[in-house]
Amino acid sequence: MAEVSEIIESLSDSAMKSDLQQFYQTVRSLPPAGLISAYVNTFDFGKKTNLYITYMSSGEQRERGMDLLFLKNYFQSHGFAVTDKELPDYLPVMLEFASQVDEEEIKPVFERYLESIREIENHLEQEQNLYRPILNAVLGALAAAGVTKAVRRSEEICSTNFYG
């Protein structure tokens, strides 16, 4: 936890720093079982707050399969190996991809799914959920990277076949 605190303190973005400090202070006061329970109830059982981004818009419909294929191919074309243990629309996987490529390469992905991420954050805010500051920090980081508007199809996506 001390390392996490140091990383948060080193952030230059004051809004992100504040969000992460708020989350850090909250989780420090909870026992591990409470954190596990909060995570599971929020993200595993919450239909409106699960971290599978394409599920928000497509559910289990055929269109979701196309989105998953797009993400897998897009990630691979940018040198990011997608594990078979997790779907490519899982927000932590998407953020890991974002941490390993240039900002311009994340825009087609995150512009495409920005509204879904905002929707999750909105539901967490309504519930006053302890994870809301994390999603708010993610949205702030995306905005700082130039992802400010939702775009279903970008020029790069249309000019390249990421659907296999």
C-alpha positions in Angstrom: 0.0 0.0 0.0 2.9 2.4 0.6 4.0 2.0 -3.0 0.5 2.8 -4.2 0.5 5.9 -2.0 3.8 7.0 -3.5 2.6 6.5 -7.0 -0.6 8.5 -6.3 1.4 11.3 -4.7 3.7 11.5 -7.8 0.8 12.3 -10.2 0.8 15.7 -11.7 -2.9 15.7 -12.7 -4.6 17.1 -9.6 -8.1 15.8 -10.5 -6.8 12.3 -11.1 -4.7 12.5 -8.0 -7.7 13.6 -5.9 -9.8 10.7 -7.3 -7.2 8.1 -6.6 -6.5 9.5 -3.1 -10.2 9.3 -2.3 -10.3 5.6 -3.4 -7.0 4.9 -1.5 -8.3 6.4 1.7 -11.5 4.3 1.4 -9.9 1.0 0.7 -7.4 1.4 3.5 -10.2 1.4 6.0 -11.8 -1.8 4.6 -10.8 -5.4 5.4 -9.7 -7.6 2.5 -13.0 -9.5 2.6 -14.9 -6.2 2.4 -12.9 -5.2 -0.7 -13.5 -8.5 -2.4 -17.2 -8.4 -1.6 -17.5 -4.8 -3.0 -15.6 -5.7 -6.2 -17.7 -8.9 -6.8 -21.0 -7.2 -6.1 -20.0 -4.2 -8.3 -18.4 -5.7 -11.3 -19.3 -9.4 -11.3 -23.0 -9.1 -10.4 -23.7 -5.6 -11.6 -25.3 -5.7 -15.0 -24.8 -2.0 -15.5 -21.4 -1.9 -13.9 -19.6 -4.9 -15.3 -16.2 -4.3 -16.9 -16.9 -6.0 -20.2 -17.3 -2.9 -22.2 -19.1 -4.3 -25.2 -21.7 -6.0 -23.0 -23.0 -2.6 -22.1 -24.2 -2.0 -25.7 -24.6 -5.5 -27.2 -25.2 -7.9 -24.3 -24.9 -11.4 -25.7 -26.0 -10.5 -29.2 -24.1 -11.2 -32.4 -22.8 -7.7 -32.6 -20.8 -8.3 -29.5 -18.9 -11.0 -31.3 -17.9 -8.6 -34.0 -16.8 -6.1 -31.4 -14.7 -8.7 -29.7 -13.1 -9.8 -33.0 -12.4 -6.1 -33.8 -10.7 -5.6 -30.4 -8.6 -8.7 -30.6 -7.4 -8.0 -34.2 -6.8 -4.3 -33.4 -4.7 -5.1 -30.3 -2.7 -7.8 -32.2 -2.1 -5.4 -35.1 -0.5 -3.0 -32.6 1.8 -5.6 -31.0 -0.4 -6.4 -28.0 -0.9 -10.1 -27.3 -4.4 -10.8 -26.1 -4.6 -13.6 -23.6 -7.0 -16.5 -24.0 -7.9 -16.1 -20.3 -9.8 -12.9 -20.7 -12.0 -11.3 -23.3 -10.5 -8.3 -25.1 -13.3 -6.0 -24.0 -12.5 -6.4 -20.3 -11.6 -2.8 -19.3 -8.4 -3.8 -17.4 -7.2 -5.5 -20.6 -8.1 -2.4 -22.7 -6.2 -0.2 -20.2 -3.2 -2.5 -20.3 -3.2 -2.1 -24.1 -3.4 1.6 -23.7 -0.4 1.6 -21.4 1.8 -0.1 -24.0 1.0 1.9 -27.2 1.1 5.5 -28.3 -1.8 7.8 -27.5 -2.9 8.0 -31.2 -3.2 4.2 -31.3 -5.7 4.1 -28.4 -8.1 6.6 -29.8 -10.0 4.4 -32.3 -10.6 1.9 -29.5 -11.5 4.2 -26.7 -13.5 6.6 -28.8 -15.5 3.7 -30.0 -16.3 2.5 -26.4 -16.2 5.9 -24.5 -19.9 6.0 -23.9 -19.9 2.6 -22.4 -17.2 3.6 -20.0 -19.0 6.8 -19.1 -22.2 4.8 -18.5 -20.4 2.5 -16.0 -19.0 5.5 -14.2 -22.4 7.1 -14.2 -24.0 4.1 -12.5 -21.2 3.9 -10.0 -21.8 7.6 -9.2 -25.5 7.1 -8.7 -24.8 4.2 -6.3 -22.0 6.3 -4.5 -19.9 3.2 -5.1 -16.3 3.2 -3.8 -15.0 2.4 -7.3 -16.4 5.5 -8.9 -13.2 7.5 -8.4 -11.2 4.9 -10.3 -13.5 5.1 -13.3 -13.5 8.9 -13.1 -9.7 8.8 -13.1 -9.8 6.5 -16.2 -12.1 9.0 -18.0 -9.7 11.8 -17.0 -6.7 9.9 -18.3 -8.6 9.2 -21.6 -9.5 12.9 -21.9 -5.9 13.9 -21.3 -4.9 11.4 -24.1 -7.3 13.2 -26.5 -10.2 10.8 -26.2 -13.0 13.3 -25.6 -15.8 12.3 -28.0 -17.5 9.0 -28.8 -17.0 7.8 -32.4 -18.5 4.5 -33.5 -16.3 4.2 -36.6 -13.0 6.0 -37.1 -11.1 6.4 -40.4 -8.5 3.9 -39.3 -11.2 1.3 -38.5 -12.9 1.9 -41.8 -9.7 1.8 -43.9 -8.4 -1.4 -42.2 -10.1 -4.7 -41.8 -9.9 -5.5 -38.1 -12.8 -7.9 -38.4 -10.8 -10.9 -39.7 
